[in-house]
C-alpha cells in the first residue's frame, strides 16, 4: 500500500493491486500539481471547498465519485464522465479492493455554514488499517479505545478542527497507532510543529 499526501486533508491511497482512491483533494491543491495523475475513485468527507472542489475532481478523472447527499445536491443534474455514488453514515462500502466504514464526526461550533454530513473513515486495504478523522472538532464517531491502526490521519489546525493538544488527547485513546499523519493545517502551519513537540517520544508522526 502506498499513501501520497496532498494539501490540507487530501491524499491518494494506492493498493498493492494498483487501485487508486483519492480523498478530499480540494481547492488548496493547485490543478497543476495534479497534472498526469489519475485515480480509479474519489471519496469526499464533506461539502467545504478545501475538501470538495469540482475542478480538482474533474482533473483527477475518477471512474466513481463517492459523496454524501449534500455534495450530491450541489452536483445537481449535470452529466459527468464519472458515476456519482451517494454514501451514508454508519455504513460500510467496498471501493475496488478497499473496505471503508463511514461514520459522522462533529465539526464543532465555528462552522459558518452548517454541514449535514461530515464523514470520517476507517479504511482497510492490503491488511492495513487507516483512521481518517476528517474535520473533527469534538471527539466523535466510532469508539477507538480498542482500535489498532497502522495510520491515523488527524486534523490539527484549530478553530474548525482539533488543535494540537486535542488531537494528542484523542490519539492517546486508541489502543495502538503505528504512525500519525497530520492534516488540515494549511492556514496555521505552526500547529504542526506544536504537535510534533507534544507527541515526541509518544508517537511516530509524519
N, C-alpha and C positions, 0 to 999 in steps of 0.2 A: 504494500500500500504506500502511496505517495501523497503528501499534502503540500499544496502550493498556496502560500498566503498572499492575499491582496490587501488593499487599503480598507480601513475601517473594520468591517466584520466579514469581509469576503474571503473565500478560499475555494480551491478545487481539490476534490478527493479523486485520485486515480487508483483503481483497484489493480491487483496483480493480473487480472484478465484484460486490463486496458479500458475498462468503463470509466468515464469521467463525469463526475457530478459537481456542479458549481453551486455555491451557497452565497447569497446576499452580496453579490458584486454590484455595487451601486454607483452613485454619481461621483464618489471620491476616487474611483479608479478611472483614469483617463482612457478614452476609447483607443488611443494609440497604443496603450500598453497591452491591449487585447488583440492586437494585430497578429493574425496567424494562429490564434488559439480558438479551438472549437471544443464543445462538450457534448456529451450524449443527453444530459438532462440538467435542469437547474431547479433549485428549490429556494423559496423566499420566506423569510421568517415573518415579515410584516410590511406594511404599506409605506413606511417612511422612505424618502428618495435615496438616502445613503445606503439602503438595502434593496430597494425596488426601483429600478430605472430601466425603462423600455429600450433606451438607446444601447445600454450595456447588454441587455438580454438579446437584442437583435444581433449585436456584434458577435456574441458567443454562439449564436445559432443552434440552440439545443433542439433535440427532436421532441422533447416533452418539457413543459414548464409546470412546476407544482407550486400552487399558490392557495392562500385562504380566500374566503368569499369576498372580503373587502378589496383585495387586489383584483380578483376576477371581475368585480363590478367596474373597476376603473378600466380594465381592458375592453369591456363592452362587447360589441358585436363585430369588432374589426376582425378581418380574416388574417391570420398569422401563418407563417410557414412552419409552425410548431403546434403540437397539441397542448391545450391548457387543461390541466388536471386539478380539480379542487381538493384540497386537503382539510382535515378537521382535527381538532384537539382530541386527545385521548384515543388515538388510533395508531395502527401500525401499517406501513406500506412497504412494498418491495420496489426498489428502483434499480433496475439491472440486477447485479449480484449484491446489492446493498440493502440491508434491512434498517428501517427507520421507525422509531417510536416518537410520536409527536405529542407534545404537551404544551399547555399555555403557561407563560410566565408573566409576572407583574411588572409593567413598565414604569410604575410609580406615579407620583402626583405632578410632575413637572412637564408633562407632555401637553403641548398647546392644543393639538388636535387628537382627541381620544381615538384609540385603536380598538377595533372589535376583537382582533386576534393578534397575539404576539407570541409566536411559537418558539419553543426550544426543541432540540432534537437529541435523541440518544441513538447513535449510529453504530451498526455492526457491519464491518467489512473486513474480509481476509482474517477472520477470527480475532479482530481487534475491535475495541470499543472506543467511541468518541462521544464526549458530552459537549453539546453546543448550547450555551446558556442564552443565546440571543441577546435581546436588550433587557436584561434582568436588573431591576432596581431593588425590589424586595425579594428575599428568598421565597421561592415558589416553584411550582411544577412538581416533578416526581420526587419521592423520598430518596435521598442519596446516601443515607447513613450506612447502608450495606452494599454500596455500589463501588465496584472496582473498574477503573477505566485506564486505557493507555494514554489518552489525551483528553484534556479538559480545556475548552475554549471559554475564557471569561472576559466580559467587558469591564473596563476599569476607568472609564473616562469621567465618572461622576456626573451629577446633576440629572441626567436621563437614565443612568445605569449605576451599577456598583461603582464606588470609588475603590482605591487600592485596599483600604482596611476592610471594607465589607466583602470584597472578593476573597481576601485571605481567610476571613472568618468562615465564609461559605466553603472554601476549599478544604478546610480542616474537618469539615463534617463528612466528607467522603471516606469510605473505608480505605481506598487507595487510589492515588493518581500517579501515574508514571511521569507525565510531563504536562505542564500547564502552558498553553499558548494564549497570549494576551491579545485583546482586540478592542475596538471601539475607543481608541484614544487619539484619533486624528487631530481633534481640536485642542486636546490637552496632553501633549506628548510627555510632559513631565511626570504624569501619573505612572508611566511605565517604569521609570527609574525608582519611583516611590515603592511600587510593588516589588521590584527586584530586591530592594533593601529589606523590606518586610519579610520576604519569602526566603532570604538567604539561609542556607542550612536546613531548610524545611522542605522545599520543593525544587525540582528541576524546572526551569522556566525558559521559554523561547520567545 
